Every structure is written in C-alpha cells, then in structure tokens.
Amino acid sequence: MSATLKQLRHPDLYVPDILEDILLSLPVKSLKRFQGVSKTWTAFISHPYFIQKHLTHLMKSNNNSLNLLLETRPLRSICTSLKDLKEDDAAPIATRELAYPVMTPTSSVVIFGSVNGLICLEFDKTDIVLWNPSTGESKLLPQNTIVHHVHDHASVFYGFGYDSKSEDYKVMRGYFEIEFSSDGLSQYPKAIVEVFSLKSGSWRTQADYSDSAIEGQGCLVNETLNWVDYNVHAPLVRSFDLGEEKFSENIQCLCSIMRANSTFVGGILNIKNRLAVYSLTIDTFNEYKIWVKRNGGGHDSWTEVANVISDQFLTPVWISESGDEVLAIVGNIVAWYSPKEKRFTKATETLDYSFGATTYIETLVSPLTGSVAVSAGESSGMAASTPAKEGGKEEVAVTIETTN
C-alpha cells in the first residue's frame, strides 16, 4: 500500500500504487470518464490529494501540447503541439468553439488571466467568473460596490493568480484617480485596488499611492502581476505582489531595450516563469524583439531571445524556451512563427475581429473551492469527498494521509 494511503476509513477504497501512477498520467478528459467506473474511483479522483498530485505531475512532465483560450465571441480554444506543426505545417490550426460558463455576455468578454487550469473572465464589464474549461465547472464571483465606478476610468488594470503562501487564488483589478491637496494645487495619483480571495469568498478594497500609467491585463510571473508602465521618463515593469496584495518597490527598468535599435516596448510575457517583454523597432515597424530578464542580473539586465518579422501588427502570446517557435496573434488570426526560418508556418482561419488570448493547462482544479472537484449535480458548498448516501446508507469517503 502506498505511504500516502496508510489509513482508509473503508477497505473497499484501497487504490494500488500502480493504478495511482496510471491515473496520474491520464488527461482530464479520461479521468472524468473513469470517475464513472465506481464510487471508489470517483472519490479518489475527486480528492484534493489526487488533484494536487495530478497538477504537480503536469507541471513536471515534458508535455509539448499547448492550450490557448481566445477572447472571441463565442469563445474559442486551440490545442496544438510542436510535433503536430513539424509533421504537417501546411494544415491550419484548428479552433474549437466553447460554451460560455454561467451566462452569455451581451457586449464584451475580457480575460483576466489563467493559472493552474483556472481561467478568470469578465463579462460585460460587470460579472467576473472563475472557470475550468477542462471540467466545465465555473463560479460567478460576488460584485464589489465599486464595480461600475471602475469602468468610468480609462486606465483600468486587472489580473488573476495564485498565492502559494496562503494557498489561495486571487483576482485583482483597479483604476487610478487623482487626489488633490487641501489647497487644490498638488496632485497625488492614487490606485484604488480591489482583491478577491477565493478562500474567503469576498473582496478587499484598498488605496495605494503610486505614480504609474498601467492598464489592461497583468502578466503572472512568480506570483506577481506585471504591467509595462509607460512612465514619461523611461518605461518600467510595475509589479503587484499577490501575497502582500500591494505594488512592489522592486521596479524593473527597460532602458536597455528602448536603446536597442530604438524600440517601443509593447507588453510582457511569461517564459518558463521568467519575466519577458516584447518590443517593436520604431524605424521599420516590422521587427518584433523578445527579451528575457536574466536571473541574478541587475534591473537593466535583459537578453534578446527571438525576433519576429511581420508587416502586420502582432502580439506574441507564447514562445518556446529555446526561442525557436513563437505563437502570436496577427491581426485577426493566430499564427506560428519560426524565427530561424523567418516565416509563419501555420495559422487559424480568419476570425471576426482582433482579440486577446491566454494559455492554460488541463487540470482538475475546481473554481468553486480551489482544489476539490465536485460534480455538476452537487452544490458549490459540497466537496466530492463529502459522504454520500445511497439507499439510506452512508457511503464513507476516502481519507488520505500524506507523509514527509
């Protein structure tokens, strides 16, 4: 018996080590089917222990598949791999239409971010939803009192991530307003920030005095949300620490990138949990450079890892660690680009308009609790490991003890 399964409340719930190893290697789609094999399998696959271990296995595995959610209406997803690209680079990238979680938006869909298989979306500038597209589970968040006030301002910023210290998923959004001195002469920029904690199920609002110019989605890197701050003196990377729930004083300067061939910094990427940015050369307006922050380097230590030649405006959304493959939104399509060959190899069909996107992994993590997956028939407050009754008898759930 596995060391992690020393004690079970019921002998019929024993899962052998070899079966556990097999289940850990399976994709979510297969695991959801196997939950119907028996109550033992249902309880085991739905248990927080297995969900966390399956997530850890995914993080460590060398899986070359890529999932991309497109901020289109209706929502679309892409599942592709470098292997598929090299085997048939003439075939277009297939997209799949997804059903909206919770509700159908009437005007807009905005992606706040993605982490551990959960995606945060905002519908119609009002309703925020946590959603696992792999399991179909979703959670509509309670509205904060400043929700309508936020969108009266042009510079709205937002993001979604995970705080490992508190083991909590957090949604963040905010805006800037000007506070004047008592004599009405001096101005003080003030960031009004609200943070939703999935663990507490509520919003917290605070003010943070900051001379910044950020907006849009923050890129999640090392449990911080990051934006390009187009400061009047020099562009910076402004970071919001999800654990501390405040803007970091550790500001990354982008001067070296600006000086290189007179480039304009366009946005931020996450490359293997390392901070990266992309820039556009101002003289030709057709060369995009991607830079990665060097580990252990100073504030201005950036290394160019790839460049993309395109006569159309584009937004990189993913890059391989080696820099030899780039996935980008180019106008109204999603396309793969090979920096070595200097050409686009695959693209989706033309979509209706320009859009945003986020990458995600397929996990069992539930947006209802942050860990325990529950079936569609159960209430949001009931975990799958809760004892279930059948025929007047109580079915005992799995209890799993971990050891060091």
N, C-alpha and C positions, 0 to 999 in steps of 0.2 A: 504494500500500500504506500502511496506517495506520502512524503513527510508533511506535505501541506494538507493532507486529508486524514489526519490521525484520528479525529473523532467525528463521527456522524451520528445523528440522532436516530437514524433508521438504517439497518444493514442493507436494505434494497437500494440505497442511494450511493453505494460504492461505485466509483468510476476508476478503472485501472489506469496506470500511468501511460501505457501505450495508446489508449483511447484519448486521454487528455492531450497527448502530443499530436495526435492526428487532428483533433478538433482545433487545436491552436493554429494549425497550418491552413485551415479552410477559410475561404472568403465569407463575408457576412451573409450573402445570398444563400449559400449552402447551409450555414449554421441556422438560419431562420427556418429552413425546411426540416432540418434534423431535430428541431425542438418538438416536432410532432411525433417523433419516434416513441417517446414515453415520457412520463412525468419526471422520471429521474433525469433524463437528458434536458428537459425543459428547465428544471430547477437548476441544474449545473450550468448550462449555457447562459442562463439569466442572472447568475450570481455575480456580485461585484468582484469577487476573486478572479473568476474566469474572464470577465470583461476587461479588467485591468491587465491581466496576464496576456490576453489576446492583443490588446493595444500595444503593450511592451514588445511583443513578438513582431508586430507590424513595423514598429519603429526601428527594430534591429535588422529586419530582413532586407535583403538587397532586391527589393521589388522595383522593376523598371516601368511599372504601369503608372499612368498619370490620370487623375480625375480632375475635371475642370467644370465649375458651375458658371454659366454665362448669365449675366444680368440682363436678360432679354425678357420680353413679354410675348408668349409664355416663356417660362424658364426652360433652359436647355442645358444639357450636360454633355461632356466629352469624356470618353475613356479610351486612351490610346497608350502606346508604348514605343520606345525607340526601336525595338525589334520589329514591330509592325511597319514602322517608317522605312527601315532599310530593306525589308523584304518586298515592299511594293510602294515606291514613292510616288507613283502616278495616281493611285486611288485617293480620293478626297477624304478628309477626316469626317467621320460620321458623327452627327449630333443626335441626341435623344430628348424628346420633349418630356418635361416633368410636370406632374400635377402640383398646383400651389398648396402649401401647407396652410391649414386653418381657414384661409379666406382667399378670395380673388381680388387683387388690387384694382382700383378704378383708374389710377393715374400713373403711379411710379413704383418701381422696385429698386431698392438700394442695398448692396451688400456691405455689411459692416465688417465682416471678416470670417475666418474659419480656423478651427483648432480641434485636434483630436476627433475629426469626423463630424463635429457640430458646426453648423453654419448659422450666422446671425443675419437676418434680413429685416429691412424696414419697408413697410407698405404704406403708400400714400402719405409719407412724411408724418405718420402718426403711430401706426401699430408696429411694434418690434416683436419678431418671432425667432425663437431658437428652434433649429430643425436638424434632424439627422436624415438626409436623403436616402441613406442606405437601408434604414429600418422603417422610414416613413413616420416616425414619431416627431411631434412638434409641441411647442409650448408658447402661448401668447403671453407676453410679459405685461404686468400692470403698467398703466400710464402714469407718468410723473406730471405734476402740476405745471411744469414749465415747458411741456412738450410743444404746445402751439407757439409759445413765445420764442423758442429756439429757432424755428424756421422763419421768423421775421427778420433774421440776420443773415447776411450773405456768407459770412465766414463760419460755417458750421463744420465741426470736426467730430469724428466718431471712430470706434474700433471695438474689437472683441478679442478676448484672450483667456488664458488660464494662469492662475496664480498658484504655484506649487506649494508655497508656504502655508496658505490657508486651505489648499486643495479645493479651490473654488473657481468657477467660471464667471467672468465679469464682462459686462457690456458698459462701454464708456461713450459719452457724447457731450458736446459742449459748444459754446459760442463765446465771442468776445463782445464786451461792451466798454464804453468809456466812462470812467468815474472822474468827476471834476473836484478840485479843491474847494474849500469853503469860500474863497474869493472868486471862484468860477473861471480862473485863468489856467491853472495847471491841469493837465490831463494824465490819468493813470489807467492804462489798459488793464482790464480785469477779465480773466477767463472764468466763466461760470461753467462748472463741470458737474455732471451727474453720473454716478456709477451704480449699476445694478449688480447685485450679488445673487447668484443662483442659490447659494446655500441659505441665505437669509430670506430670499424671495422679495426683496424690497430695494428701493432706490435710495441713494445718499447724495445730497447736493452740497457743493462747497465752492468757494471762490479762491482763485489762485492768481495773484498778480504776476503778469508776465507780458513782456514786450515782444509779442510774437505775431506772425502772419501765417497761420496754418489753416488748412481746411481739407475736407474730404476724409477718405478712409486712412486710418493709421495702419502701417505695416507692422505685423507682430514679429519681433525678433528678441529672443531671450527674455520673454515675459515682459517686454516693454512695447508700447505702441509708438511708432515713429513716423514723423512727417518732415518734408522739406519745408523749412521756414525761410521764406524769401525776404530776409532782412535787407534793409536799404543799404547796409554796408557790405555784407557778404552772406551768401546762402549758408544755412546751418541745418543740421538734423536735430529736431526737437523731439524729446522722448518723454513718454508718460509711463511711470512705473506702476504696474498693476498691483503689486504688493503694497507699496506705500500709498498708492492712489494719489499721486501728485507728479508734477512735472519734474524731471531730473535736472540737476545742475550740471551734469556731465554732457556738455554740448559738443557735437561733432562738427568741425569746420569743413567746408567743401571748397576752400580757396584753390587747392592744387588742381582739382577737377576743372574749375572755372578757367584757370590759367592755361590748361592743356587745350591748345587749338581753339581757344575762345568758345567754350561750350556753355550751353544752358542746361542746368540740372532739371530733369523732368519729374523724377519720382524715385521711390525706394522699393527695393526687392529684398527677399529673404533667400539667401543661397546657403543651404545646409546650416540654417540658424546663424548665419553671419550677415551682418549689415552690408547691403549693396545698394548702389544708386545707378541710374542711367542718365545719360546726358546727350544733347543734340548739338552738333557743331553748327555755329552760327554762320560761318562763311558759306557753306554749301547747303545746309539744311537737308542733307540726305544721309548723314552718317551718325548712327547712334552708338555710343560707347557705354559699356557696362563696367563698373568699378566695384571692387570688394574691399571692405575695411580690413587691413592687416591685423592679425591677432598680436597683441603686445605692442603695436605701433602707437605713435602719438596721435593727437587729434586730427592731424592732417596727413595720415598715412593711408593712402589708397592705392590699389593696384588694378590696372586695366586687365580684364579677363576676356572680353569679347567685344566685337563691334559688328553692327548690322547696317548694311547699305539698303536704303529704301527711299524712293521718291515720294512715298505716301507717309503721312503721319502715323506713327505706331506707338504702342505701349507694350513693352515686354512684360509678360506675366510669369514666366518660368525660364530658368536656364540650368543646364546640367552643370555638375560640379566642375567638370573639365572645361566648360565653356564652348564645347563643340556643337551644341544644339540649343536653340532658343525658340521658345514658343511666344508668339506676340499677337496682339490684336492689331490688325492693319485695316484701317477704315471700318468696313462692315463685315470683315471675315476674321477667322482665327487661322494663323499660318505658322508652319515650322520653318526655321531658317538655319542654314548651315554656314557659320562664319568662315569655315575653311574653304568651302566651295563658292562662297559669296552668292548664294541663291536660295530662294524659297523652294521647298520640296513638296509640301502638302498644304492644303487649305480647305476650310469648310465651304459650304455653299454660302452665297451672299445672304446676310441677314438684313432685317428691315432698317436698322439704324446702329449707330455706334453704341457701345455698351461696356460695362465693367465685367470683371471675372475674378474668381478665386479658386485656388487649388484646394483639394480636400482628399482625405483618405477614408476608406470604408471601414467603419468600426461599429461596435455595439453600444457605444456610449449613449446614454439617454439624455435628451434635453429636459426631461422632467425632473431628474434628480442629480444629473451629472455623472452617474455611474450605473445604477441599476436599470436594466431594460425591463419595461413592463409591456404586457400585451395590449392591443388596441381596445379590448373589452374591459380593461381594468381602469379604475380612476387614477388620476395623477398622483394621488397620495399613497397608492398601494404599490409596494415593490413586488417583483416576481418571486422573491424568496419568502413572502408572507404565507403562512399556512393557508392552504385552500381546502374547502370542504367538498366532499363528494359522497352522495348517498347518506348524508347525516354524520359521516365520519370525518375527522380532521386528518388531512394529509400532512405529514411532517416534512418541513423544508430542509434543504441542505444546510449544514453548518460547517464552515471550512475554517480551520485554524492555520495561520501561517507561522513558520518558524524562521529564525535567523540563520 
